[in-house]
């Protein structure tokens, strides 16, 4: 993994006045965490946005500030969704010798025989896993091979994953990652058949009840 570095400087402007910073091409942010008191900082908006757009949430980001380098993880991004622009970023300084939890993207790979050969539909479940590891051991993503989905109904759960002993998965083991589901048309057909059978049974029940009533009236 290549080293990701962003340059920052301390900022005095806080609160609503940060709008002026943004107009001047700066991205307001905060850095906090291991051995560092919470500190407002500013970064070049264009350069930082370009770097963070390619970075995963588990990537180690080196923040250069006042001649020092701080290893961090991005913990929060605030967006202006109308302008599609970053508004604010939270950087958490981490210890390189202590484990930390981060969200890691799930990447489905391979081909499912249930989908390719039997017309099944691949449905993905959780798209990120919470992983605990040393900062340098955190992966950018985790590949999940779906070639084991051989039959309709086969699924892969978090508990089925085999990962490095350097990683601890904190996500619920019962969470679903992928399942080979029946085609929608097949599901609809089964529902229609069930409803039809239920309807026929209901009609027979009504006829039987009416016949019994008729017999009772005749006996009287």
Buried (B, 14 or more C-beta within 10 A) or exposed (E): EEEBEBEBEEBEBEEEEBEEBBEEEBBBBBBBBBEBEEBBBBBBBEEBBEBBEEBBBBBBBEBBBEEEEBBBBBBEBEEEEEEEEBBBBBBBBBEEEEBBBBBBBBEBEEEBBBBEEBEBBBEBBBEBBBBBBBBEEBBEEBEBBBEBBEEBEBBBBBEEBEBEEBBEBEBEEEEBBBBBBBBEEBEEEEEEEEEEEEEEEEEEEEEEEEEEEEEEEEEE
